[in-house]
Amino acid sequence: MIGRMMEDLPGLMPLFQPGTVWLCGAGPGDPGHLTLYVISALRQADVIVHDALIDPRVLDFARPEAERIFAGKRGGKPSIAQDEICDTLVSLARRNLRVLRLKGGDPFVFGRGGEEMLALAEAGVPFKVFPGITSGLGGLAMASIPATMRGINQAVILATGQSADHHTGLDWIALARLNLPVILYMAVRALPRIADQLIAGGMAPETPTAVIENATLPDERILISRLDRVATDLQHSAFGPPALVVIGEVVRLREQLRRLAFQAAREAV
Ligand SMILES: C[S@@+](CC[C@H](N)C(=O)[O-])C[C@H]1O[C@@H](n2cnc3c(N)ncnc32)[C@H](O)[C@@H]1O
């Protein structure tokens, strides 16, 4: 069916030229969020260099003979060095292959896509970019949590929570003062210290907080808590990566919607 769909869009889908790299985002996880460009890339690529966040069902769109190269973190082992990934992309392109570099979410949101694009440009390798839906927005939307909501917030912060230390990471105390919803990537490990610092910066301890594990995937889990309790709740529920953390009043919308849906279901009986 997908093949037919592509044939129905003549001229829309660019031709994947040999010797080029396409740097693509696969979206938050569920293959339904792939763009037509990325499906087209999967169907034309000779080799796919992908990260750990790519769902196996996404790779099923590739030609069976396409080579798949895993370039992500596995079981907590150190990930392949970024330089090595860049060198691999360059050398595959120089072998005149159609190289698809496929990343979870969007390559340019905490995805090191910028570094890869620079490396390709410096090596003189032609490339194209096709963005994906970043998990921090798509994953939230699928969990009925709007990133912005009229009357609640006029801006939103997307941040990496890899480090709670302001020497190596963000100044969480200053960030708390902005009083904006914060969407955190890679924050599971450092969440207890991040939450403490946000509260120290003036964020209300009872601020609604959600954690979304495996967003958009069949094994998705969602935890609703509050800022001062989320770290403990997270520990008790054994949540792990990949997970997003959302801190802010926008989280209440999910509960409100669920209550309304429940009420409507009861009234329908
Ligand atoms: C290295 S970052 C890559 C982000 C990606 N480029 C994006 O735009 O979504 C990895 C982090 O993204 C988040 N993430 C990506 N996919 C996710 C998913 N399906 N569910 C929950 N979190 C996800 C997690 O915080 C994870 O630790």
The ligand as a MOL file (V3000), in Angstrom:
LIG
                    3D

  0  0  0     0  0            999 V3000
M  V30 BEGIN CTAB
M  V30 COUNTS 27 29 0 0 0
M  V30 BEGIN ATOM
M  V30 1 C 19.2970 11.7120 22.5720 0
M  V30 2 S 17.6990 12.3230 22.8870 0 CHG=1
M  V30 3 C 17.0590 12.3120 21.2780 0
M  V30 4 C 15.8470 13.1820 21.1250 0
M  V30 5 C 15.2740 13.1270 19.7160 0
M  V30 6 N 16.1880 13.6960 18.7740 0
M  V30 7 C 13.9080 13.8130 19.6190 0
M  V30 8 O 13.7950 14.8210 18.8970 0
M  V30 9 O 12.9620 13.3400 20.2320 0 CHG=-1
M  V30 10 C 16.9550 10.9180 23.6230 0
M  V30 11 C 15.8400 11.2830 24.5820 0
M  V30 12 O 14.6810 11.6620 23.8640 0
M  V30 13 C 13.5470 11.3090 24.6180 0
M  V30 14 N 12.7500 10.3660 23.8190 0
M  V30 15 C 12.9250 10.0410 22.5500 0
M  V30 16 N 11.9670 9.1910 22.1280 0
M  V30 17 C 11.1730 8.9710 23.1800 0
M  V30 18 C 9.9960 8.1930 23.4110 0
M  V30 19 N 9.4320 7.4610 22.4430 0
M  V30 20 N 9.4380 8.2250 24.6360 0
M  V30 21 C 9.9370 8.9780 25.6190 0
M  V30 22 N 11.0520 9.7210 25.4770 0
M  V30 23 C 11.6510 9.7290 24.2760 0
M  V30 24 C 14.0300 10.6690 25.9080 0
M  V30 25 O 14.1310 11.6810 26.8790 0
M  V30 26 C 15.3840 10.1660 25.4810 0
M  V30 27 O 16.2400 9.9620 26.5840 0
M  V30 END ATOM
M  V30 BEGIN BOND
M  V30 1 1 1 2
M  V30 2 1 2 3
M  V30 3 1 2 10
M  V30 4 1 3 4
M  V30 5 1 4 5
M  V30 6 1 5 6
M  V30 7 1 5 7
M  V30 8 2 7 8
M  V30 9 1 7 9
M  V30 10 1 10 11
M  V30 11 1 11 12
M  V30 12 1 11 26
M  V30 13 1 12 13
M  V30 14 1 13 14
M  V30 15 1 13 24
M  V30 16 1 14 15
M  V30 17 1 14 23
M  V30 18 2 15 16
M  V30 19 1 16 17
M  V30 20 1 17 18
M  V30 21 2 17 23
M  V30 22 1 18 19
M  V30 23 2 18 20
M  V30 24 1 20 21
M  V30 25 2 21 22
M  V30 26 1 22 23
M  V30 27 1 24 25
M  V30 28 1 24 26
M  V30 29 1 26 27
M  V30 END BOND
M  V30 END CTAB
M  END
